[in-house]
Amino acid sequence: MVTESTTPVIYGIKNCDTMKKARAWLEAHDIAYAFHDYRATGIERARLEAWVEEVGWEKLLNRAGTTFRKLSDADKIDMDAGKAVRLMEEQPAMIKRPVLDLGDRRVVGFKPEIYEAAFSA
């Protein structure tokens, strides 16, 4: 459970529609949060590596997005954790959005029922 002393951090890109929905959900539920725009601020490799360790690169790498689809075939083949981390570090738009950091765990993506469960756990 998220305690009052833990301020969740939501990672993503400011103008992403899914991010807007997630932030609106948090605000509608009076949940204070910090926002980290990794397009503007970047993302540390160590953080990406920790997320990949926790949730898996397959869940974290947004293969449906335009940025990934524009990659060369050479960049898309033989994908593994190391290659995924490198690509996401170089082009943070390839990180699935949002990543909600609750301190003790991360939630990737947004669905109201998943956020509801995360904040009531």
KOLDRENNU-697936 format. One record per residue: x, y, z of N, C-alpha, C, CB in turn; residue number from 1; residue in one letter. Coordinates in steps of 0.001 Angstrom, whole numbers, padded with zeros to 6 digits, always signed. Glycine has a CB too. Example, Ala and Ser with C-alpha at 12.3 -4.5 7.8 and 13.67 -1.06 7.14 Angstrom:
# residues 2
pt n.x=+013190&n.y=-005690&n.z=+007800&ca.x=+012300&ca.y=-004500&ca.z=+007800&c.x=+013200&c.y=-003300&c.z=+007800&cb.x=+011308&cb.y=-004473&cb.z=+009046&nr=1&rest=a
pt n.x=+012850&n.y=-002250&n.z=+007080&ca.x=+013670&ca.y=-001060&ca.z=+007140&c.x=+012900&c.y=+000030&c.z=+007870&cb.x=+014084&cb.y=-000598&cb.z=+005725&nr=2&rest=s
END
This chain:
# residues 121
pt n.x=+000840&n.y=-001189&n.z=+000000&ca.x=+000000&ca.y=+000000&ca.z=+000000&c.x=+000879&c.y=+001243&c.z=+000000&cb.x=-000952&cb.y=+000003&cb.z=+001218&nr=1&rest=m
pt n.x=+000445&n.y=+002250&n.z=-000718&ca.x=+001175&ca.y=+003510&ca.z=-000748&c.x=+000817&c.y=+004270&c.z=+000518&cb.x=+000841&cb.y=+004347&cb.z=-002034&nr=2&rest=v
pt n.x=+001842&n.y=+004643&n.z=+001260&ca.x=+001598&ca.y=+005396&ca.z=+002492&c.x=+001609&c.y=+006883&c.z=+002185&cb.x=+002657&cb.y=+005055&cb.z=+003574&nr=3&rest=t
pt n.x=+001133&n.y=+007672&n.z=+003127&ca.x=+001083&ca.y=+009113&ca.z=+002912&c.x=+002471&c.y=+009715&c.z=+002751&cb.x=+000364&cb.y=+009784&cb.z=+004060&nr=4&rest=e
pt n.x=+003476&n.y=+009081&n.z=+003311&ca.x=+004826&ca.y=+009624&ca.z=+003216&c.x=+005489&c.y=+009276&c.z=+001884&cb.x=+005674&cb.y=+009110&cb.z=+004365&nr=5&rest=s
pt n.x=+004871&n.y=+008397&n.z=+001122&ca.x=+005408&ca.y=+008018&ca.z=-000173&c.x=+004658&c.y=+008766&c.z=-001264&cb.x=+005315&cb.y=+006492&cb.z=-000387&nr=6&rest=t
pt n.x=+005367&n.y=+009634&n.z=-001974&ca.x=+004740&ca.y=+010327&ca.z=-003089&c.x=+005037&c.y=+009541&c.z=-004361&cb.x=+005248&cb.y=+011803&cb.z=-003203&nr=7&rest=t
pt n.x=+004011&n.y=+009024&n.z=-005001&ca.x=+004235&ca.y=+008295&ca.z=-006249&c.x=+004842&c.y=+009222&c.z=-007307&cb.x=+002909&cb.y=+007682&cb.z=-006765&nr=8&rest=p
pt n.x=+005635&n.y=+008634&n.z=-008178&ca.x=+006212&ca.y=+009371&ca.z=-009298&c.x=+005680&c.y=+008721&c.z=-010568&cb.x=+007797&cb.y=+009368&cb.z=-009257&nr=9&rest=v
pt n.x=+005143&n.y=+009533&n.z=-011454&ca.x=+004662&ca.y=+009029&ca.z=-012727&c.x=+005635&c.y=+009485&c.z=-013811&cb.x=+003206&cb.y=+009522&cb.z=-013023&nr=10&rest=i
pt n.x=+006151&n.y=+008509&n.z=-014552&ca.x=+007138&ca.y=+008753&ca.z=-015602&c.x=+006455&c.y=+008644&c.z=-016954&cb.x=+008328&cb.y=+007755&cb.z=-015503&nr=11&rest=y
pt n.x=+006768&n.y=+009586&n.z=-017824&ca.x=+006205&ca.y=+009530&ca.z=-019161&c.x=+006525&c.y=+010775&c.z=-019948&cb.x=+004717&cb.y=+009331&cb.z=-019097&nr=12&rest=g
pt n.x=+005637&n.y=+011074&n.z=-020874&ca.x=+005788&ca.y=+012214&ca.z=-021772&c.x=+004554&c.y=+013094&c.z=-021618&cb.x=+005978&cb.y=+011754&cb.z=-023261&nr=13&rest=i
pt n.x=+004759&n.y=+014372&n.z=-021484&ca.x=+003697&ca.y=+015321&ca.z=-021149&c.x=+002475&c.y=+015214&c.z=-022065&cb.x=+004240&cb.y=+016722&cb.z=-021206&nr=14&rest=k
pt n.x=+002648&n.y=+015160&n.z=-023362&ca.x=+001521&ca.y=+015249&ca.z=-024282&c.x=+000917&c.y=+013912&c.z=-024691&cb.x=+001947&cb.y=+015967&cb.z=-025494&nr=15&rest=n
pt n.x=+001336&n.y=+012833&n.z=-024078&ca.x=+000809&ca.y=+011507&ca.z=-024390&c.x=-000623&c.y=+011381&c.z=-023854&cb.x=+001721&cb.y=+010396&cb.z=-023789&nr=16&rest=c
pt n.x=-001546&n.y=+010890&n.z=-024683&ca.x=-002939&ca.y=+010755&ca.z=-024266&c.x=-003103&c.y=+009815&c.z=-023072&cb.x=-003775&cb.y=+010257&cb.z=-025426&nr=17&rest=d
pt n.x=-002361&n.y=+008718&n.z=-023070&ca.x=-002450&ca.y=+007775&ca.z=-021944&c.x=-001933&c.y=+008424&c.z=-020669&cb.x=-001651&cb.y=+006483&cb.z=-022244&nr=18&rest=t
pt n.x=-000888&n.y=+009212&n.z=-020786&ca.x=-000377&ca.y=+009948&ca.z=-019623&c.x=-001432&c.y=+010903&c.z=-019090&cb.x=+000904&cb.y=+010723&cb.z=-019987&nr=19&rest=m
pt n.x=-002119&n.y=+011589&n.z=-019984&ca.x=-003157&ca.y=+012532&ca.z=-019565&c.x=-004254&c.y=+011803&c.z=-018797&cb.x=-003754&cb.y=+013265&cb.z=-020786&nr=20&rest=k
pt n.x=-004634&n.y=+010623&n.z=-019254&ca.x=-005664&ca.y=+009836&ca.z=-018571&c.x=-005178&c.y=+009405&c.z=-017181&cb.x=-006046&cb.y=+008593&cb.z=-019416&nr=21&rest=k
pt n.x=-003937&n.y=+008960&n.z=-017106&ca.x=-003385&ca.y=+008508&ca.z=-015822&c.x=-003289&c.y=+009667&c.z=-014836&cb.x=-001997&cb.y=+007870&cb.z=-016024&nr=22&rest=a
pt n.x=-002814&n.y=+010799&n.z=-015298&ca.x=-002699&ca.y=+011958&ca.z=-014418&c.x=-004073&c.y=+012449&c.z=-013980&cb.x=-001936&cb.y=+013086&cb.z=-015117&nr=23&rest=r
pt n.x=-005040&n.y=+012426&n.z=-014884&ca.x=-006411&ca.y=+012823&ca.z=-014534&c.x=-006991&c.y=+011870&c.z=-013490&cb.x=-007312&cb.y=+012848&cb.z=-015795&nr=24&rest=a
pt n.x=-006696&n.y=+010574&n.z=-013618&ca.x=-007186&ca.y=+009598&ca.z=-012641&c.x=-006600&c.y=+009904&c.z=-011264&cb.x=-006822&cb.y=+008152&cb.z=-013077&nr=25&rest=w
pt n.x=-005288&n.y=+010139&n.z=-011220&ca.x=-004632&ca.y=+010450&ca.z=-009945&c.x=-005240&c.y=+011707&c.z=-009321&cb.x=-003108&cb.y=+010637&cb.z=-010149&nr=26&rest=l
pt n.x=-005446&n.y=+012732&n.z=-010129&ca.x=-005997&ca.y=+013985&ca.z=-009624&c.x=-007444&c.y=+013810&c.z=-009156&cb.x=-005921&cb.y=+015065&cb.z=-010704&nr=27&rest=e
pt n.x=-008230&n.y=+013029&n.z=-009896&ca.x=-009622&ca.y=+012786&ca.z=-009513&c.x=-009728&c.y=+012022&c.z=-008196&cb.x=-010338&cb.y=+012017&cb.z=-010613&nr=28&rest=a
pt n.x=-008689&n.y=+011262&n.z=-007877&ca.x=-008669&ca.y=+010493&ca.z=-006635&c.x=-007848&c.y=+011190&c.z=-005531&cb.x=-008103&cb.y=+009098&cb.z=-006902&nr=29&rest=h
pt n.x=-007538&n.y=+012465&n.z=-005762&ca.x=-006795&ca.y=+013277&ca.z=-004787&c.x=-005490&c.y=+012623&c.z=-004356&cb.x=-007654&cb.y=+013538&cb.z=-003566&nr=30&rest=d
pt n.x=-004789&n.y=+012060&n.z=-005313&ca.x=-003503&ca.y=+011426&ca.z=-005028&c.x=-002397&c.y=+012360&c.z=-005509&cb.x=-003393&cb.y=+010016&cb.z=-005715&nr=31&rest=i
pt n.x=-001609&n.y=+012845&n.z=-004568&ca.x=-000480&ca.y=+013709&ca.z=-004910&c.x=+000585&c.y=+012855&c.z=-005591&cb.x=+000099&cb.y=+014427&cb.z=-003638&nr=32&rest=a
pt n.x=+001237&n.y=+013421&n.z=-006590&ca.x=+002270&ca.y=+012680&ca.z=-007315&c.x=+003279&c.y=+013660&c.z=-007892&cb.x=+001647&cb.y=+011809&cb.z=-008442&nr=33&rest=y
pt n.x=+004434&n.y=+013135&n.z=-008217&ca.x=+005447&ca.y=+013905&ca.z=-008937&c.x=+005452&c.y=+013394&c.z=-010373&cb.x=+006877&cb.y=+013774&cb.z=-008266&nr=34&rest=a
pt n.x=+005726&n.y=+014268&n.z=-011316&ca.x=+005761&ca.y=+013899&ca.z=-012732&c.x=+007184&c.y=+014046&c.z=-013258&cb.x=+004776&cb.y=+014772&cb.z=-013561&nr=35&rest=f
pt n.x=+007667&n.y=+012990&n.z=-013909&ca.x=+008990&ca.y=+013013&ca.z=-014536&c.x=+008796&c.y=+012839&c.z=-016035&cb.x=+009931&cb.y=+011894&cb.z=-013951&nr=36&rest=h
pt n.x=+009043&n.y=+013905&n.z=-016783&ca.x=+008931&ca.y=+013860&ca.z=-018248&c.x=+010276&c.y=+013408&c.z=-018799&cb.x=+008512&cb.y=+015264&cb.z=-018847&nr=37&rest=d
pt n.x=+010350&n.y=+012133&n.z=-019182&ca.x=+011654&ca.y=+011643&ca.z=-019619&c.x=+012017&c.y=+012060&c.z=-021026&cb.x=+011690&cb.y=+010162&cb.z=-019526&nr=38&rest=y
pt n.x=+011130&n.y=+012662&n.z=-021741&ca.x=+011520&ca.y=+013251&ca.z=-023021&c.x=+012280&c.y=+014550&c.z=-022750&cb.x=+010269&cb.y=+013512&cb.z=-023927&nr=39&rest=r
pt n.x=+011838&n.y=+015314&n.z=-021751&ca.x=+012480&ca.y=+016588&ca.z=-021417&c.x=+013696&c.y=+016397&c.z=-020521&cb.x=+011486&cb.y=+017514&cb.z=-020738&nr=40&rest=a
pt n.x=+013601&n.y=+015458&n.z=-019567&ca.x=+014630&ca.y=+015301&ca.z=-018543&c.x=+015558&c.y=+014118&c.z=-018776&cb.x=+013984&cb.y=+015158&cb.z=-017211&nr=41&rest=t
pt n.x=+015132&n.y=+013179&n.z=-019594&ca.x=+015916&ca.y=+011968&ca.z=-019802&c.x=+015602&c.y=+010932&c.z=-018729&cb.x=+017413&cb.y=+012293&cb.z=-019806&nr=42&rest=g
pt n.x=+016295&n.y=+009825&n.z=-018820&ca.x=+016097&ca.y=+008728&ca.z=-017868&c.x=+017447&c.y=+008062&c.z=-017644&cb.x=+015029&cb.y=+007690&cb.z=-018389&nr=43&rest=i
pt n.x=+017724&n.y=+007731&n.z=-016414&ca.x=+019022&ca.y=+007140&ca.z=-016087&c.x=+019029&c.y=+005658&c.z=-016470&cb.x=+019342&cb.y=+007315&cb.z=-014575&nr=44&rest=e
pt n.x=+020157&n.y=+005227&n.z=-016989&ca.x=+020317&ca.y=+003830&ca.z=-017389&c.x=+020069&c.y=+002882&c.z=-016207&cb.x=+021725&cb.y=+003600&cb.z=-017966&nr=45&rest=r
pt n.x=+020571&n.y=+003236&n.z=-015042&ca.x=+020398&ca.y=+002375&ca.z=-013862&c.x=+018919&c.y=+002190&c.z=-013528&cb.x=+021140&cb.y=+002971&cb.z=-012649&nr=46&rest=a
pt n.x=+018136&n.y=+003238&n.z=-013679&ca.x=+016691&ca.y=+003147&ca.z=-013412&c.x=+016045&c.y=+002215&c.z=-014431&cb.x=+016019&cb.y=+004558&cb.z=-013459&nr=47&rest=r
pt n.x=+016387&n.y=+002391&n.z=-015705&ca.x=+015845&ca.y=+001504&ca.z=-016741&c.x=+016211&c.y=+000049&c.z=-016470&cb.x=+016357&cb.y=+001924&cb.z=-018126&nr=48&rest=l
pt n.x=+017453&n.y=-000176&n.z=-016102&ca.x=+017899&ca.y=-001547&ca.z=-015808&c.x=+017120&c.y=-002137&c.z=-014634&cb.x=+019410&cb.y=-001568&cb.z=-015501&nr=49&rest=e
pt n.x=+016857&n.y=-001324&n.z=-013616&ca.x=+016082&ca.y=-001806&ca.z=-012459&c.x=+014647&c.y=-002119&c.z=-012869&cb.x=+016091&cb.y=-000758&cb.z=-011319&nr=50&rest=a
pt n.x=+014058&n.y=-001264&n.z=-013702&ca.x=+012692&ca.y=-001520&ca.z=-014174&c.x=+012637&c.y=-002803&c.z=-014997&cb.x=+012177&cb.y=-000331&cb.z=-015009&nr=51&rest=w
pt n.x=+013617&n.y=-002978&n.z=-015872&ca.x=+013661&ca.y=-004185&ca.z=-016707&c.x=+013801&c.y=-005421&c.z=-015818&cb.x=+014837&cb.y=-004113&cb.z=-017730&nr=52&rest=v
pt n.x=+014617&n.y=-005316&n.z=-014803&ca.x=+014788&ca.y=-006431&ca.z=-013861&c.x=+013465&c.y=-006756&c.z=-013169&cb.x=+015872&cb.y=-006094&cb.z=-012808&nr=53&rest=e
pt n.x=+012719&n.y=-005725&n.z=-012816&ca.x=+011466&ca.y=-005906&ca.z=-012081&c.x=+010299&c.y=-006363&c.z=-012967&cb.x=+011095&cb.y=-004616&cb.z=-011394&nr=54&rest=e
pt n.x=+010084&n.y=-005667&n.z=-014099&ca.x=+008879&ca.y=-005936&ca.z=-014897&c.x=+009157&c.y=-006645&c.z=-016213&cb.x=+008169&cb.y=-004652&cb.z=-015180&nr=55&rest=v
pt n.x=+010437&n.y=-006696&n.z=-016626&ca.x=+010797&ca.y=-007330&ca.z=-017892&c.x=+010829&c.y=-006318&c.z=-019032&cb.x=+009817&cb.y=-008453&cb.z=-018219&nr=56&rest=g
pt n.x=+011820&n.y=-006460&n.z=-019892&ca.x=+011952&ca.y=-005523&ca.z=-021011&c.x=+010783&c.y=-005648&c.z=-021983&cb.x=+013271&cb.y=-005760&cb.z=-021751&nr=57&rest=w
pt n.x=+010216&n.y=-006840&n.z=-022076&ca.x=+009115&ca.y=-007067&ca.z=-023003&c.x=+007903&c.y=-006205&c.z=-022646&cb.x=+008727&cb.y=-008545&cb.z=-023010&nr=58&rest=e
pt n.x=+007676&n.y=-005982&n.z=-021364&ca.x=+006560&ca.y=-005156&ca.z=-020903&c.x=+006899&c.y=-003677&c.z=-020989&cb.x=+006181&cb.y=-005521&cb.z=-019471&nr=59&rest=k
pt n.x=+008155&n.y=-003336&n.z=-020768&ca.x=+008573&ca.y=-001942&ca.z=-020693&c.x=+008791&c.y=-001305&c.z=-022065&cb.x=+009836&cb.y=-001839&cb.z=-019886&nr=60&rest=l
pt n.x=+009233&n.y=-002079&n.z=-023027&ca.x=+009529&ca.y=-001543&ca.z=-024363&c.x=+008237&c.y=-001415&c.z=-025160&cb.x=+010546&cb.y=-002450&cb.z=-025117&nr=61&rest=l
pt n.x=+007942&n.y=-000216&n.z=-025599&ca.x=+006724&ca.y=+000047&ca.z=-026371&c.x=+006983&c.y=-000233&c.z=-027848&cb.x=+006244&cb.y=+001512&cb.z=-026169&nr=62&rest=n
pt n.x=+006694&n.y=-001449&n.z=-028264&ca.x=+006918&ca.y=-001832&ca.z=-029666&c.x=+005802&c.y=-001368&c.z=-030586&cb.x=+007066&cb.y=-003331&cb.z=-029778&nr=63&rest=r
pt n.x=+004700&n.y=-000892&n.z=-030023&ca.x=+003576&ca.y=-000447&ca.z=-030848&c.x=+003718&c.y=+001017&c.z=-031267&cb.x=+002265&cb.y=-000644&cb.z=-030095&nr=64&rest=a
pt n.x=+004634&n.y=+001727&n.z=-030641&ca.x=+004772&ca.y=+003156&ca.z=-030909&c.x=+005519&c.y=+003474&c.z=-032183&cb.x=+005458&cb.y=+003809&cb.z=-029776&nr=65&rest=g
pt n.x=+005330&n.y=+004703&n.z=-032639&ca.x=+005967&ca.y=+005190&ca.z=-033860&c.x=+007482&c.y=+005128&c.z=-033777&cb.x=+005531&cb.y=+006608&cb.z=-034145&nr=66&rest=t
pt n.x=+008048&n.y=+005490&n.z=-032638&ca.x=+009507&ca.y=+005523&ca.z=-032497&c.x=+010097&c.y=+004146&c.z=-032743&cb.x=+009908&cb.y=+006028&cb.z=-031101&nr=67&rest=t
pt n.x=+009495&n.y=+003110&n.z=-032171&ca.x=+009995&ca.y=+001751&ca.z=-032374&c.x=+009793&c.y=+001319&c.z=-033825&cb.x=+009291&cb.y=+000767&cb.z=-031419&nr=68&rest=f
pt n.x=+008639&n.y=+001604&n.z=-034377&ca.x=+008356&ca.y=+001175&ca.z=-035756&c.x=+009309&c.y=+001808&c.z=-036760&cb.x=+006920&cb.y=+001521&cb.z=-036130&nr=69&rest=r
pt n.x=+009835&n.y=+002994&n.z=-036443&ca.x=+010758&ca.y=+003677&ca.z=-037352&c.x=+012194&c.y=+003149&c.z=-037272&cb.x=+010755&cb.y=+005154&cb.z=-037056&nr=70&rest=k
pt n.x=+012461&n.y=+002274&n.z=-036297&ca.x=+013808&ca.y=+001704&ca.z=-036180&c.x=+014148&c.y=+000872&c.z=-037413&cb.x=+013922&cb.y=+000839&cb.z=-034907&nr=71&rest=l
pt n.x=+015431&n.y=+000752&n.z=-037656&ca.x=+015873&ca.y=-000133&ca.z=-038739&c.x=+015593&c.y=-001575&c.z=-038340&cb.x=+017392&cb.y=+000071&cb.z=-039053&nr=72&rest=s
pt n.x=+015493&n.y=-002449&n.z=-039328&ca.x=+015278&ca.y=-003869&ca.z=-039045&c.x=+016410&c.y=-004424&c.z=-038185&cb.x=+015165&cb.y=-004669&cb.z=-040356&nr=73&rest=d
pt n.x=+017625&n.y=-003933&n.z=-038400&ca.x=+018784&ca.y=-004401&ca.z=-037629&c.x=+018599&c.y=-004091&c.z=-036141&cb.x=+020087&cb.y=-003746&cb.z=-038154&nr=74&rest=a
pt n.x=+018000&n.y=-002932&n.z=-035841&ca.x=+017778&ca.y=-002576&ca.z=-034440&c.x=+016648&c.y=-003396&c.z=-033822&cb.x=+017465&cb.y=-001089&cb.z=-034319&nr=75&rest=d
pt n.x=+015709&n.y=-003849&n.z=-034644&ca.x=+014545&ca.y=-004583&ca.z=-034125&c.x=+014815&c.y=-006066&c.z=-033887&cb.x=+013391&cb.y=-004441&cb.z=-035080&nr=76&rest=k
pt n.x=+015760&n.y=-006640&n.z=-034623&ca.x=+015988&ca.y=-008084&ca.z=-034481&c.x=+016919&c.y=-008383&c.z=-033308&cb.x=+016577&cb.y=-008662&cb.z=-035777&nr=77&rest=i
pt n.x=+016851&n.y=-009619&n.z=-032862&ca.x=+017695&ca.y=-010095&ca.z=-031759&c.x=+017576&c.y=-009210&c.z=-030520&cb.x=+019150&cb.y=-010158&cb.z=-032204&nr=78&rest=d
pt n.x=+016361&n.y=-008792&n.z=-030226&ca.x=+016130&ca.y=-007933&ca.z=-029058&c.x=+016357&c.y=-008735&c.z=-027779&cb.x=+014690&cb.y=-007337&cb.z=-029080&nr=79&rest=m
pt n.x=+017041&n.y=-008114&n.z=-026840&ca.x=+017224&ca.y=-008689&ca.z=-025516&c.x=+017203&c.y=-007530&c.z=-024518&cb.x=+018568&cb.y=-009519&cb.z=-025420&nr=80&rest=d
pt n.x=+017369&n.y=-007835&n.z=-023246&ca.x=+017273&ca.y=-006806&ca.z=-022211&c.x=+018295&c.y=-005687&c.z=-022431&cb.x=+017474&cb.y=-007431&cb.z=-020830&nr=81&rest=a
pt n.x=+019540&n.y=-006042&n.z=-022735&ca.x=+020576&ca.y=-005037&ca.z=-022924&c.x=+020284&c.y=-004110&c.z=-024084&cb.x=+021900&cb.y=-005700&cb.z=-023134&nr=82&rest=g
pt n.x=+019855&n.y=-004681&n.z=-025186&ca.x=+019541&ca.y=-003886&ca.z=-026368&c.x=+018319&c.y=-003005&c.z=-026105&cb.x=+019296&cb.y=-004799&cb.z=-027586&nr=83&rest=k
pt n.x=+017319&n.y=-003560&n.z=-025436&ca.x=+016113&ca.y=-002789&ca.z=-025116&c.x=+016448&c.y=-001598&c.z=-024222&cb.x=+015069&cb.y=-003686&cb.z=-024430&nr=84&rest=a
pt n.x=+017268&n.y=-001809&n.z=-023203&ca.x=+017665&ca.y=-000719&ca.z=-022306&c.x=+018402&c.y=+000358&c.z=-023095&cb.x=+018556&cb.y=-001250&cb.z=-021150&nr=85&rest=v
pt n.x=+019316&n.y=-000041&n.z=-023959&ca.x=+020067&ca.y=+000941&ca.z=-024764&c.x=+019121&c.y=+001773&c.z=-025622&cb.x=+021107&cb.y=+000228&cb.z=-025663&nr=86&rest=r
pt n.x=+018182&n.y=+001112&n.z=-026294&ca.x=+017242&ca.y=+001826&ca.z=-027156&c.x=+016350&c.y=+002776&c.z=-026352&cb.x=+016377&cb.y=+000828&cb.z=-027932&nr=87&rest=l
pt n.x=+015857&n.y=+002317&n.z=-025202&ca.x=+014992&ca.y=+003164&ca.z=-024377&c.x=+015755&c.y=+004343&c.z=-023779&cb.x=+014359&cb.y=+002340&cb.z=-023261&nr=88&rest=m
pt n.x=+017026&n.y=+004118&n.z=-023451&ca.x=+017838&ca.y=+005217&ca.z=-022922&c.x=+018079&c.y=+006265&c.z=-024009&cb.x=+019186&cb.y=+004687&cb.z=-022376&nr=89&rest=e
pt n.x=+018376&n.y=+005795&n.z=-025218&ca.x=+018632&ca.y=+006711&ca.z=-026336&c.x=+017374&c.y=+007436&c.z=-026798&cb.x=+019233&cb.y=+005951&cb.z=-027501&nr=90&rest=e
pt n.x=+016244&n.y=+006731&n.z=-026749&ca.x=+014979&ca.y=+007291&ca.z=-027227&c.x=+013870&c.y=+006956&c.z=-026214&cb.x=+014623&cb.y=+006736&cb.z=-028655&nr=91&rest=q
pt n.x=+013755&n.y=+007757&n.z=-025160&ca.x=+012797&ca.y=+007458&ca.z=-024095&c.x=+011352&c.y=+007302&c.z=-024558&cb.x=+012857&cb.y=+008527&cb.z=-023073&nr=92&rest=p
pt n.x=+011013&n.y=+007806&n.z=-025738&ca.x=+009648&ca.y=+007626&ca.z=-026245&c.x=+009332&c.y=+006145&c.z=-026459&cb.x=+009459&cb.y=+008400&cb.z=-027562&nr=93&rest=a
pt n.x=+010350&n.y=+005298&n.z=-026451&ca.x=+010136&ca.y=+003855&ca.z=-026610&c.x=+009756&c.y=+003170&c.z=-025302&cb.x=+011384&cb.y=+003207&cb.z=-027173&nr=94&rest=m
pt n.x=+009743&n.y=+003916&n.z=-024201&ca.x=+009335&ca.y=+003339&ca.z=-022921&c.x=+007810&c.y=+003393&c.z=-022869&cb.x=+009986&cb.y=+004107&cb.z=-021697&nr=95&rest=i
pt n.x=+007198&n.y=+002261&n.z=-022569&ca.x=+005740&ca.y=+002236&ca.z=-022450&c.x=+005320&c.y=+003223&c.z=-021374&cb.x=+005224&cb.y=+000804&cb.z=-022119&nr=96&rest=k
pt n.x=+004208&n.y=+003902&n.z=-021627&ca.x=+003760&ca.y=+004947&ca.z=-020713&c.x=+002390&c.y=+004604&c.z=-020148&cb.x=+003720&cb.y=+006308&cb.z=-021422&nr=97&rest=r
pt n.x=+002193&n.y=+005106&n.z=-018943&ca.x=+003162&ca.y=+005636&ca.z=-017997&c.x=+003833&c.y=+004516&c.z=-017208&cb.x=+002489&cb.y=+006618&cb.z=-017046&nr=98&rest=p
pt n.x=+004901&n.y=+004892&n.z=-016525&ca.x=+005471&ca.y=+004021&ca.z=-015499&c.x=+005188&c.y=+004737&c.z=-014187&cb.x=+007041&cb.y=+003743&cb.z=-015721&nr=99&rest=v
pt n.x=+004402&n.y=+004095&n.z=-013341&ca.x=+004044&ca.y=+004653&ca.z=-012048&c.x=+004916&c.y=+003996&c.z=-010990&cb.x=+002532&cb.y=+004447&cb.z=-011739&nr=100&rest=l
pt n.x=+005749&n.y=+004804&n.z=-010340&ca.x=+006662&ca.y=+004310&ca.z=-009310&c.x=+006017&c.y=+004535&c.z=-007950&cb.x=+008057&cb.y=+005018&cb.z=-009394&nr=101&rest=d
pt n.x=+005660&n.y=+003437&n.z=-007309&ca.x=+005011&ca.y=+003502&ca.z=-006004&c.x=+005995&c.y=+003313&c.z=-004859&cb.x=+003922&cb.y=+002459&cb.z=-005917&nr=102&rest=l
pt n.x=+007275&n.y=+003335&n.z=-005167&ca.x=+008299&ca.y=+003162&ca.z=-004139&c.x=+008704&c.y=+001717&c.z=-003986&cb.x=+007813&cb.y=+003693&cb.z=-002817&nr=103&rest=g
pt n.x=+007733&n.y=+000856&n.z=-003686&ca.x=+008045&ca.y=-000560&ca.z=-003497&c.x=+007764&c.y=-001398&c.z=-004742&cb.x=+007254&cb.y=-001106&cb.z=-002332&nr=104&rest=d
pt n.x=+007133&n.y=-000789&n.z=-005753&ca.x=+006840&ca.y=-001501&ca.z=-006994&c.x=+006477&c.y=-000499&c.z=-008087&cb.x=+005691&cb.y=-002523&cb.z=-006786&nr=105&rest=r
pt n.x=+006543&n.y=-000971&n.z=-009323&ca.x=+006214&ca.y=-000156&ca.z=-010472&c.x=+004986&c.y=-000736&c.z=-011180&cb.x=+007417&cb.y=-000066&cb.z=-011436&nr=106&rest=r
pt n.x=+004164&n.y=+000154&n.z=-011738&ca.x=+003012&ca.y=-000228&ca.z=-012540&c.x=+003252&c.y=+000361&c.z=-013935&cb.x=+001641&cb.y=+000285&cb.z=-011900&nr=107&rest=v
pt n.x=+003226&n.y=-000493&n.z=-014960&ca.x=+003487&ca.y=-000049&ca.z=-016328&c.x=+002179&c.y=-000022&c.z=-017104&cb.x=+004521&cb.y=-000973&cb.z=-017028&nr=108&rest=v
pt n.x=+001916&n.y=+001109&n.z=-017756&ca.x=+000686&ca.y=+001281&ca.z=-018505&c.x=-000393&c.y=+001870&c.z=-017611&cb.x=+000223&cb.y=-000052&cb.z=-019099&nr=109&rest=g
pt n.x=-001547&n.y=+002157&n.z=-018209&ca.x=-002647&ca.y=+002710&ca.z=-017426&c.x=-003966&c.y=+002043&c.z=-017780&cb.x=-002748&cb.y=+004212&cb.z=-017642&nr=110&rest=f
pt n.x=-004612&n.y=+001579&n.z=-016748&ca.x=-006004&ca.y=+001146&ca.z=-016800&c.x=-006569&c.y=+001517&c.z=-015437&cb.x=-006156&cb.y=-000424&cb.z=-017124&nr=111&rest=k
pt n.x=-007739&n.y=+002143&n.z=-015401&ca.x=-008294&ca.y=+002580&ca.z=-014114&c.x=-008340&c.y=+001469&c.z=-013068&cb.x=-009683&cb.y=+003126&cb.z=-014319&nr=112&rest=p
pt n.x=-008729&n.y=+000270&n.z=-013474&ca.x=-008842&ca.y=-000812&ca.z=-012496&c.x=-007478&c.y=-001228&c.z=-011935&cb.x=-009526&cb.y=-002016&cb.z=-013132&nr=113&rest=e
pt n.x=-006427&n.y=-001095&n.z=-012717&ca.x=-005085&ca.y=-001424&ca.z=-012229&c.x=-004627&c.y=-000362&c.z=-011219&cb.x=-004074&cb.y=-001524&cb.z=-013416&nr=114&rest=i
pt n.x=-004889&n.y=+000892&n.z=-011509&ca.x=-004533&ca.y=+001950&ca.z=-010563&c.x=-005357&c.y=+001807&c.z=-009274&cb.x=-004759&cb.y=+003351&cb.z=-011201&nr=115&rest=y
pt n.x=-006628&n.y=+001503&n.z=-009421&ca.x=-007488&ca.y=+001311&ca.z=-008247&c.x=-006902&c.y=+000228&c.z=-007349&cb.x=-008934&cb.y=+000937&cb.z=-008675&nr=116&rest=e
pt n.x=-006519&n.y=-000891&n.z=-007951&ca.x=-005942&ca.y=-002002&ca.z=-007184&c.x=-004599&c.y=-001597&c.z=-006569&cb.x=-005761&cb.y=-003246&cb.z=-008087&nr=117&rest=a
pt n.x=-003785&n.y=-000868&n.z=-007314&ca.x=-002464&ca.y=-000469&ca.z=-006820&c.x=-002562&c.y=+000428&c.z=-005588&cb.x=-001688&cb.y=+000250&cb.z=-007920&nr=118&rest=a
pt n.x=-003557&n.y=+001290&n.z=-005560&ca.x=-003674&ca.y=+002220&ca.z=-004443&c.x=-004519&c.y=+001673&c.z=-003296&cb.x=-004262&cb.y=+003515&cb.z=-004924&nr=119&rest=f
pt n.x=-005128&n.y=+000520&n.z=-003489&ca.x=-005888&ca.y=-000080&ca.z=-002395&c.x=-005185&c.y=-001307&c.z=-001828&cb.x=-007285&cb.y=-000458&cb.z=-002870&nr=120&rest=s
pt n.x=-004077&n.y=-001685&n.z=-002457&ca.x=-003336&ca.y=-002887&ca.z=-002016&c.x=-002621&c.y=-002647&c.z=-000711&cb.x=-002326&cb.y=-003319&cb.z=-003075&nr=121&rest=a
END
